[in-house]
């Protein structure tokens, strides 16, 4: 099975995490969700990416790390990595 190229690190209670996950689902982009409240290693990884802060969500799009991205920022990264085709 091919490895998914999008990982969303966040928390179930976080509205920005929910928005990001919903946006990816609407776009038809497959992703893995990692709950940083349940995974201490993931929490540490997020802090390492964000200068010690646990910013939610932190999204890894094929190696591009986005902290608390807007939907437009997320779409731009998805298009740049070929995971989202430009819409007509």
PDB file as gemmi writes it, atoms N, CA and C in Angstrom:
CRYST1    1.000    1.000    1.000  90.00  90.00  90.00 P 1                      
ATOM      1  N   UNK A   1       0.838  -1.186   0.000  1.00  0.00           N  
ATOM      2  CA  UNK A   1       0.000   0.000   0.000  1.00  0.00           C  
ATOM      3  C   UNK A   1       0.887   1.254   0.000  1.00  0.00           C  
ATOM      4  N   UNK A   2       0.560   2.200  -0.846  1.00  0.00           N  
ATOM      5  CA  UNK A   2       1.343   3.431  -0.957  1.00  0.00           C  
ATOM      6  C   UNK A   2       1.146   4.293   0.288  1.00  0.00           C  
ATOM      7  N   UNK A   3       2.206   4.939   0.674  1.00  0.00           N  
ATOM      8  CA  UNK A   3       2.148   5.819   1.834  1.00  0.00           C  
ATOM      9  C   UNK A   3       1.397   7.100   1.464  1.00  0.00           C  
ATOM     10  N   UNK A   4       0.498   7.518   2.336  1.00  0.00           N  
ATOM     11  CA  UNK A   4      -0.211   8.772   2.106  1.00  0.00           C  
ATOM     12  C   UNK A   4       0.760   9.927   2.274  1.00  0.00           C  
ATOM     13  N   UNK A   5       0.510  10.972   1.538  1.00  0.00           N  
ATOM     14  CA  UNK A   5       1.443  12.089   1.515  1.00  0.00           C  
ATOM     15  C   UNK A   5       1.010  13.256   2.384  1.00  0.00           C  
ATOM     16  N   UNK A   6      -0.152  13.159   3.041  1.00  0.00           N  
ATOM     17  CA  UNK A   6      -0.625  14.243   3.891  1.00  0.00           C  
ATOM     18  C   UNK A   6      -0.884  13.692   5.293  1.00  0.00           C  
ATOM     19  N   UNK A   7      -0.281  14.349   6.283  1.00  0.00           N  
ATOM     20  CA  UNK A   7      -0.530  14.019   7.685  1.00  0.00           C  
ATOM     21  C   UNK A   7      -1.039  15.271   8.381  1.00  0.00           C  
ATOM     22  N   UNK A   8      -2.135  15.123   9.114  1.00  0.00           N  
ATOM     23  CA  UNK A   8      -2.699  16.223   9.882  1.00  0.00           C  
ATOM     24  C   UNK A   8      -2.483  15.909  11.359  1.00  0.00           C  
ATOM     25  N   UNK A   9      -1.715  16.756  12.029  1.00  0.00           N  
ATOM     26  CA  UNK A   9      -1.472  16.617  13.467  1.00  0.00           C  
ATOM     27  C   UNK A   9      -2.340  17.641  14.178  1.00  0.00           C  
ATOM     28  N   UNK A  10      -3.237  17.166  15.033  1.00  0.00           N  
ATOM     29  CA  UNK A  10      -4.135  18.091  15.708  1.00  0.00           C  
ATOM     30  C   UNK A  10      -4.800  17.441  16.890  1.00  0.00           C  
ATOM     31  N   UNK A  11      -5.936  18.015  17.284  1.00  0.00           N  
ATOM     32  CA  UNK A  11      -6.697  17.515  18.428  1.00  0.00           C  
ATOM     33  C   UNK A  11      -8.183  17.536  18.080  1.00  0.00           C  
ATOM     34  N   UNK A  12      -8.895  16.555  18.601  1.00  0.00           N  
ATOM     35  CA  UNK A  12     -10.326  16.429  18.301  1.00  0.00           C  
ATOM     36  C   UNK A  12     -11.117  17.662  18.729  1.00  0.00           C  
ATOM     37  N   UNK A  13     -10.706  18.337  19.793  1.00  0.00           N  
ATOM     38  CA  UNK A  13     -11.434  19.481  20.328  1.00  0.00           C  
ATOM     39  C   UNK A  13     -11.102  20.795  19.609  1.00  0.00           C  
ATOM     40  N   UNK A  14     -10.126  20.771  18.715  1.00  0.00           N  
ATOM     41  CA  UNK A  14      -9.628  21.988  18.066  1.00  0.00           C  
ATOM     42  C   UNK A  14     -10.433  22.307  16.806  1.00  0.00           C  
ATOM     43  N   UNK A  15     -11.047  23.478  16.774  1.00  0.00           N  
ATOM     44  CA  UNK A  15     -11.883  23.851  15.625  1.00  0.00           C  
ATOM     45  C   UNK A  15     -11.054  24.013  14.347  1.00  0.00           C  
ATOM     46  N   UNK A  16      -9.817  24.482  14.457  1.00  0.00           N  
ATOM     47  CA  UNK A  16      -8.975  24.621  13.263  1.00  0.00           C  
ATOM     48  C   UNK A  16      -8.608  23.252  12.696  1.00  0.00           C  
ATOM     49  N   UNK A  17      -8.387  22.282  13.583  1.00  0.00           N  
ATOM     50  CA  UNK A  17      -8.113  20.916  13.124  1.00  0.00           C  
ATOM     51  C   UNK A  17      -9.330  20.361  12.397  1.00  0.00           C  
ATOM     52  N   UNK A  18     -10.511  20.552  12.969  1.00  0.00           N  
ATOM     53  CA  UNK A  18     -11.748  20.070  12.348  1.00  0.00           C  
ATOM     54  C   UNK A  18     -11.948  20.719  10.982  1.00  0.00           C  
ATOM     55  N   UNK A  19     -11.696  22.026  10.890  1.00  0.00           N  
ATOM     56  CA  UNK A  19     -11.844  22.730   9.607  1.00  0.00           C  
ATOM     57  C   UNK A  19     -10.894  22.152   8.560  1.00  0.00           C  
ATOM     58  N   UNK A  20      -9.662  21.920   8.957  1.00  0.00           N  
ATOM     59  CA  UNK A  20      -8.665  21.380   8.027  1.00  0.00           C  
ATOM     60  C   UNK A  20      -9.055  19.988   7.556  1.00  0.00           C  
ATOM     61  N   UNK A  21      -9.455  19.133   8.471  1.00  0.00           N  
ATOM     62  CA  UNK A  21      -9.856  17.772   8.099  1.00  0.00           C  
ATOM     63  C   UNK A  21     -11.073  17.797   7.173  1.00  0.00           C  
ATOM     64  N   UNK A  22     -12.056  18.625   7.494  1.00  0.00           N  
ATOM     65  CA  UNK A  22     -13.250  18.737   6.645  1.00  0.00           C  
ATOM     66  C   UNK A  22     -12.889  19.234   5.253  1.00  0.00           C  
ATOM     67  N   UNK A  23     -11.978  20.203   5.182  1.00  0.00           N  
ATOM     68  CA  UNK A  23     -11.567  20.762   3.891  1.00  0.00           C  
ATOM     69  C   UNK A  23     -10.892  19.690   3.034  1.00  0.00           C  
ATOM     70  N   UNK A  24      -9.992  18.930   3.631  1.00  0.00           N  
ATOM     71  CA  UNK A  24      -9.324  17.860   2.885  1.00  0.00           C  
ATOM     72  C   UNK A  24     -10.323  16.826   2.389  1.00  0.00           C  
ATOM     73  N   UNK A  25     -11.286  16.474   3.226  1.00  0.00           N  
ATOM     74  CA  UNK A  25     -12.311  15.506   2.821  1.00  0.00           C  
ATOM     75  C   UNK A  25     -13.142  16.038   1.666  1.00  0.00           C  
ATOM     76  N   UNK A  26     -13.533  17.317   1.731  1.00  0.00           N  
ATOM     77  CA  UNK A  26     -14.302  17.923   0.633  1.00  0.00           C  
ATOM     78  C   UNK A  26     -13.513  17.933  -0.669  1.00  0.00           C  
ATOM     79  N   UNK A  27     -12.195  18.097  -0.557  1.00  0.00           N  
ATOM     80  CA  UNK A  27     -11.324  18.120  -1.734  1.00  0.00           C  
ATOM     81  C   UNK A  27     -11.003  16.715  -2.243  1.00  0.00           C  
ATOM     82  N   UNK A  28     -11.348  15.694  -1.474  1.00  0.00           N  
ATOM     83  CA  UNK A  28     -11.070  14.326  -1.879  1.00  0.00           C  
ATOM     84  C   UNK A  28      -9.612  13.926  -1.701  1.00  0.00           C  
ATOM     85  N   UNK A  29      -8.916  14.607  -0.794  1.00  0.00           N  
ATOM     86  CA  UNK A  29      -7.508  14.328  -0.540  1.00  0.00           C  
ATOM     87  C   UNK A  29      -7.402  13.344   0.630  1.00  0.00           C  
ATOM     88  N   UNK A  30      -6.718  12.228   0.392  1.00  0.00           N  
ATOM     89  CA  UNK A  30      -6.503  11.259   1.464  1.00  0.00           C  
ATOM     90  C   UNK A  30      -5.460  11.795   2.433  1.00  0.00           C  
ATOM     91  N   UNK A  31      -5.678  11.535   3.708  1.00  0.00           N  
ATOM     92  CA  UNK A  31      -4.728  11.991   4.722  1.00  0.00           C  
ATOM     93  C   UNK A  31      -4.800  11.078   5.933  1.00  0.00           C  
ATOM     94  N   UNK A  32      -3.739  11.121   6.726  1.00  0.00           N  
ATOM     95  CA  UNK A  32      -3.725  10.459   8.023  1.00  0.00           C  
ATOM     96  C   UNK A  32      -3.897  11.536   9.077  1.00  0.00           C  
ATOM     97  N   UNK A  33      -4.713  11.229  10.072  1.00  0.00           N  
ATOM     98  CA  UNK A  33      -4.927  12.153  11.187  1.00  0.00           C  
ATOM     99  C   UNK A  33      -4.221  11.593  12.414  1.00  0.00           C  
ATOM    100  N   UNK A  34      -3.430  12.429  13.047  1.00  0.00           N  
ATOM    101  CA  UNK A  34      -2.720  12.037  14.255  1.00  0.00           C  
ATOM    102  C   UNK A  34      -3.156  12.963  15.381  1.00  0.00           C  
ATOM    103  N   UNK A  35      -3.756  12.382  16.420  1.00  0.00           N  
ATOM    104  CA  UNK A  35      -4.242  13.131  17.575  1.00  0.00           C  
ATOM    105  C   UNK A  35      -3.069  13.353  18.529  1.00  0.00           C  
ATOM    106  N   UNK A  36      -2.599  14.593  18.625  1.00  0.00           N  
ATOM    107  CA  UNK A  36      -1.434  14.880  19.460  1.00  0.00           C  
ATOM    108  C   UNK A  36      -1.728  14.719  20.943  1.00  0.00           C  
ATOM    109  N   UNK A  37      -3.006  14.766  21.336  1.00  0.00           N  
ATOM    110  CA  UNK A  37      -3.348  14.538  22.739  1.00  0.00           C  
ATOM    111  C   UNK A  37      -3.166  13.067  23.117  1.00  0.00           C  
ATOM    112  N   UNK A  38      -3.265  12.173  22.147  1.00  0.00           N  
ATOM    113  CA  UNK A  38      -3.159  10.734  22.403  1.00  0.00           C  
ATOM    114  C   UNK A  38      -1.786  10.168  22.038  1.00  0.00           C  
ATOM    115  N   UNK A  39      -0.938  10.974  21.399  1.00  0.00           N  
ATOM    116  CA  UNK A  39       0.343  10.481  20.904  1.00  0.00           C  
ATOM    117  C   UNK A  39       1.470  11.438  21.325  1.00  0.00           C  
ATOM    118  N   UNK A  40       2.164  11.139  22.427  1.00  0.00           N  
ATOM    119  CA  UNK A  40       3.217  12.044  22.907  1.00  0.00           C  
ATOM    120  C   UNK A  40       4.330  12.282  21.889  1.00  0.00           C  
ATOM    121  N   UNK A  41       4.676  11.282  21.101  1.00  0.00           N  
ATOM    122  CA  UNK A  41       5.724  11.464  20.094  1.00  0.00           C  
ATOM    123  C   UNK A  41       5.265  12.451  19.018  1.00  0.00           C  
ATOM    124  N   UNK A  42       4.001  12.369  18.630  1.00  0.00           N  
ATOM    125  CA  UNK A  42       3.458  13.303  17.638  1.00  0.00           C  
ATOM    126  C   UNK A  42       3.413  14.715  18.209  1.00  0.00           C  
ATOM    127  N   UNK A  43       3.038  14.831  19.475  1.00  0.00           N  
ATOM    128  CA  UNK A  43       3.022  16.140  20.131  1.00  0.00           C  
ATOM    129  C   UNK A  43       4.414  16.754  20.107  1.00  0.00           C  
ATOM    130  N   UNK A  44       5.432  15.950  20.401  1.00  0.00           N  
ATOM    131  CA  UNK A  44       6.810  16.450  20.392  1.00  0.00           C  
ATOM    132  C   UNK A  44       7.233  16.843  18.985  1.00  0.00           C  
ATOM    133  N   UNK A  45       6.844  16.065  17.974  1.00  0.00           N  
ATOM    134  CA  UNK A  45       7.178  16.386  16.593  1.00  0.00           C  
ATOM    135  C   UNK A  45       6.590  17.748  16.217  1.00  0.00           C  
ATOM    136  N   UNK A  46       5.329  17.978  16.592  1.00  0.00           N  
ATOM    137  CA  UNK A  46       4.678  19.261  16.301  1.00  0.00           C  
ATOM    138  C   UNK A  46       5.444  20.398  16.979  1.00  0.00           C  
ATOM    139  N   UNK A  47       5.813  20.214  18.222  1.00  0.00           N  
ATOM    140  CA  UNK A  47       6.579  21.252  18.934  1.00  0.00           C  
ATOM    141  C   UNK A  47       7.919  21.496  18.250  1.00  0.00           C  
ATOM    142  N   UNK A  48       8.558  20.437  17.797  1.00  0.00           N  
ATOM    143  CA  UNK A  48       9.851  20.584  17.101  1.00  0.00           C  
ATOM    144  C   UNK A  48       9.696  21.400  15.819  1.00  0.00           C  
ATOM    145  N   UNK A  49       8.562  21.290  15.140  1.00  0.00           N  
ATOM    146  CA  UNK A  49       8.323  22.024  13.891  1.00  0.00           C  
ATOM    147  C   UNK A  49       7.960  23.485  14.140  1.00  0.00           C  
ATOM    148  N   UNK A  50       7.508  23.790  15.355  1.00  0.00           N  
ATOM    149  CA  UNK A  50       6.928  25.108  15.648  1.00  0.00           C  
ATOM    150  C   UNK A  50       7.620  25.839  16.789  1.00  0.00           C  
ATOM    151  N   UNK A  51       8.917  25.693  16.888  1.00  0.00           N  
ATOM    152  CA  UNK A  51       9.676  26.443  17.889  1.00  0.00           C  
ATOM    153  C   UNK A  51       9.232  26.182  19.312  1.00  0.00           C  
ATOM    154  N   UNK A  52       8.827  24.945  19.601  1.00  0.00           N  
ATOM    155  CA  UNK A  52       8.425  24.580  20.964  1.00  0.00           C  
ATOM    156  C   UNK A  52       6.944  24.718  21.245  1.00  0.00           C  
ATOM    157  N   UNK A  53       6.186  25.240  20.292  1.00  0.00           N  
ATOM    158  CA  UNK A  53       4.740  25.412  20.491  1.00  0.00           C  
ATOM    159  C   UNK A  53       3.971  24.285  19.813  1.00  0.00           C  
ATOM    160  N   UNK A  54       2.902  23.861  20.459  1.00  0.00           N  
ATOM    161  CA  UNK A  54       2.065  22.809  19.888  1.00  0.00           C  
ATOM    162  C   UNK A  54       0.934  23.464  19.089  1.00  0.00           C  
ATOM    163  N   UNK A  55       1.256  23.897  17.883  1.00  0.00           N  
ATOM    164  CA  UNK A  55       0.269  24.557  17.025  1.00  0.00           C  
ATOM    165  C   UNK A  55      -0.596  23.508  16.354  1.00  0.00           C  
ATOM    166  N   UNK A  56      -1.899  23.722  16.423  1.00  0.00           N  
ATOM    167  CA  UNK A  56      -2.854  22.768  15.860  1.00  0.00           C  
ATOM    168  C   UNK A  56      -3.743  23.474  14.858  1.00  0.00           C  
ATOM    169  N   UNK A  57      -3.908  22.881  13.706  1.00  0.00           N  
ATOM    170  CA  UNK A  57      -3.180  21.710  13.239  1.00  0.00           C  
ATOM    171  C   UNK A  57      -1.831  22.103  12.649  1.00  0.00           C  
ATOM    172  N   UNK A  58      -0.933  21.143  12.672  1.00  0.00           N  
ATOM    173  CA  UNK A  58       0.286  21.226  11.880  1.00  0.00           C  
ATOM    174  C   UNK A  58       0.138  20.151  10.816  1.00  0.00           C  
ATOM    175  N   UNK A  59       0.298  20.555   9.556  1.00  0.00           N  
ATOM    176  CA  UNK A  59       0.040  19.652   8.440  1.00  0.00           C  
ATOM    177  C   UNK A  59       1.328  19.422   7.663  1.00  0.00           C  
ATOM    178  N   UNK A  60       1.620  18.148   7.393  1.00  0.00           N  
ATOM    179  CA  UNK A  60       2.775  17.764   6.573  1.00  0.00           C  
ATOM    180  C   UNK A  60       2.230  17.349   5.205  1.00  0.00           C  
ATOM    181  N   UNK A  61       2.499  18.171   4.201  1.00  0.00           N  
ATOM    182  CA  UNK A  61       2.072  17.888   2.832  1.00  0.00           C  
ATOM    183  C   UNK A  61       3.321  17.532   2.039  1.00  0.00           C  
ATOM    184  N   UNK A  62       3.600  16.253   1.933  1.00  0.00           N  
ATOM    185  CA  UNK A  62       4.792  15.768   1.208  1.00  0.00           C  
ATOM    186  C   UNK A  62       6.057  16.506   1.622  1.00  0.00           C  
ATOM    187  N   UNK A  63       6.237  16.691   2.928  1.00  0.00           N  
ATOM    188  CA  UNK A  63       7.443  17.346   3.437  1.00  0.00           C  
ATOM    189  C   UNK A  63       7.323  18.844   3.630  1.00  0.00           C  
ATOM    190  N   UNK A  64       6.254  19.436   3.142  1.00  0.00           N  
ATOM    191  CA  UNK A  64       6.009  20.864   3.373  1.00  0.00           C  
ATOM    192  C   UNK A  64       5.212  20.975   4.670  1.00  0.00           C  
ATOM    193  N   UNK A  65       5.764  21.674   5.649  1.00  0.00           N  
ATOM    194  CA  UNK A  65       5.132  21.779   6.956  1.00  0.00           C  
ATOM    195  C   UNK A  65       4.347  23.080   7.032  1.00  0.00           C  
ATOM    196  N   UNK A  66       3.062  22.957   7.312  1.00  0.00           N  
ATOM    197  CA  UNK A  66       2.172  24.114   7.440  1.00  0.00           C  
ATOM    198  C   UNK A  66       1.631  24.159   8.858  1.00  0.00           C  
ATOM    199  N   UNK A  67       1.749  25.309   9.501  1.00  0.00           N  
ATOM    200  CA  UNK A  67       1.233  25.478  10.854  1.00  0.00           C  
ATOM    201  C   UNK A  67      -0.038  26.311  10.812  1.00  0.00           C  
ATOM    202  N   UNK A  68      -1.120  25.725  11.306  1.00  0.00           N  
ATOM    203  CA  UNK A  68      -2.424  26.392  11.341  1.00  0.00           C  
ATOM    204  C   UNK A  68      -2.758  27.024   9.982  1.00  0.00           C  
ATOM    205  N   UNK A  69      -2.685  26.242   8.898  1.00  0.00           N  
ATOM    206  CA  UNK A  69      -2.898  26.832   7.572  1.00  0.00           C  
ATOM    207  C   UNK A  69      -4.354  27.211   7.319  1.00  0.00           C  
ATOM    208  N   UNK A  70      -4.529  28.255   6.521  1.00  0.00           N  
ATOM    209  CA  UNK A  70      -5.863  28.581   6.011  1.00  0.00           C  
ATOM    210  C   UNK A  70      -6.190  27.558   4.927  1.00  0.00           C  
ATOM    211  N   UNK A  71      -7.444  27.494   4.527  1.00  0.00           N  
ATOM    212  CA  UNK A  71      -7.815  26.588   3.435  1.00  0.00           C  
ATOM    213  C   UNK A  71      -7.057  26.937   2.161  1.00  0.00           C  
ATOM    214  N   UNK A  72      -6.870  28.234   1.893  1.00  0.00           N  
ATOM    215  CA  UNK A  72      -6.149  28.663   0.690  1.00  0.00           C  
ATOM    216  C   UNK A  72      -4.678  28.238   0.749  1.00  0.00           C  
ATOM    217  N   UNK A  73      -4.047  28.368   1.911  1.00  0.00           N  
ATOM    218  CA  UNK A  73      -2.653  27.938   2.058  1.00  0.00           C  
ATOM    219  C   UNK A  73      -2.531  26.425   1.870  1.00  0.00           C  
ATOM    220  N   UNK A  74      -3.494  25.704   2.400  1.00  0.00           N  
ATOM    221  CA  UNK A  74      -3.505  24.252   2.257  1.00  0.00           C  
ATOM    222  C   UNK A  74      -3.667  23.867   0.792  1.00  0.00           C  
ATOM    223  N   UNK A  75      -4.604  24.512   0.101  1.00  0.00           N  
ATOM    224  CA  UNK A  75      -4.806  24.233  -1.327  1.00  0.00           C  
ATOM    225  C   UNK A  75      -3.544  24.527  -2.138  1.00  0.00           C  
ATOM    226  N   UNK A  76      -2.869  25.624  -1.820  1.00  0.00           N  
ATOM    227  CA  UNK A  76      -1.643  25.983  -2.551  1.00  0.00           C  
ATOM    228  C   UNK A  76      -0.580  24.896  -2.380  1.00  0.00           C  
ATOM    229  N   UNK A  77      -0.416  24.390  -1.164  1.00  0.00           N  
ATOM    230  CA  UNK A  77       0.574  23.335  -0.918  1.00  0.00           C  
ATOM    231  C   UNK A  77       0.167  22.039  -1.610  1.00  0.00           C  
ATOM    232  N   UNK A  78      -1.117  21.727  -1.602  1.00  0.00           N  
ATOM    233  CA  UNK A  78      -1.601  20.514  -2.268  1.00  0.00           C  
ATOM    234  C   UNK A  78      -1.374  20.599  -3.776  1.00  0.00           C  
ATOM    235  N   UNK A  79      -1.633  21.771  -4.360  1.00  0.00           N  
ATOM    236  CA  UNK A  79      -1.418  21.958  -5.802  1.00  0.00           C  
ATOM    237  C   UNK A  79       0.071  21.885  -6.123  1.00  0.00           C  
ATOM    238  N   UNK A  80       0.903  22.494  -5.288  1.00  0.00           N  
ATOM    239  CA  UNK A  80       2.345  22.513  -5.542  1.00  0.00           C  
ATOM    240  C   UNK A  80       2.943  21.100  -5.506  1.00  0.00           C  
ATOM    241  N   UNK A  81       2.345  20.222  -4.739  1.00  0.00           N  
ATOM    242  CA  UNK A  81       2.866  18.852  -4.626  1.00  0.00           C  
ATOM    243  C   UNK A  81       2.119  17.872  -5.515  1.00  0.00           C  
ATOM    244  N   UNK A  82       1.164  18.390  -6.318  1.00  0.00           N  
ATOM    245  CA  UNK A  82       0.446  17.533  -7.250  1.00  0.00           C  
ATOM    246  C   UNK A  82      -0.650  16.700  -6.625  1.00  0.00           C  
ATOM    247  N   UNK A  83      -1.016  16.996  -5.388  1.00  0.00           N  
ATOM    248  CA  UNK A  83      -2.062  16.239  -4.698  1.00  0.00           C  
ATOM    249  C   UNK A  83      -3.451  16.807  -4.948  1.00  0.00           C  
ATOM    250  N   UNK A  84      -3.510  18.004  -5.522  1.00  0.00           N  
ATOM    251  CA  UNK A  84      -4.791  18.634  -5.833  1.00  0.00           C  
ATOM    252  C   UNK A  84      -4.661  19.275  -7.211  1.00  0.00           C  
ATOM    253  N   UNK A  85      -5.545  18.904  -8.096  1.00  0.00           N  
ATOM    254  CA  UNK A  85      -5.508  19.465  -9.441  1.00  0.00           C  
ATOM    255  C   UNK A  85      -6.201  20.821  -9.443  1.00  0.00           C  
ATOM    256  N   UNK A  86      -5.685  21.783 -10.203  1.00  0.00           N  
ATOM    257  CA  UNK A  86      -6.357  23.080 -10.314  1.00  0.00           C  
ATOM    258  C   UNK A  86      -7.762  22.881 -10.859  1.00  0.00           C  
ATOM    259  N   UNK A  87      -8.694  23.643 -10.300  1.00  0.00           N  
ATOM    260  CA  UNK A  87     -10.087  23.531 -10.754  1.00  0.00           C  
ATOM    261  C   UNK A  87     -10.325  24.485 -11.901  1.00  0.00           C  
ATOM    262  N   UNK A  88     -11.168  24.062 -12.839  1.00  0.00           N  
ATOM    263  CA  UNK A  88     -11.478  24.898 -14.007  1.00  0.00           C  
ATOM    264  C   UNK A  88     -12.453  25.977 -13.634  1.00  0.00           C  
TER     265      UNK A  88                                                      
END                                                                             
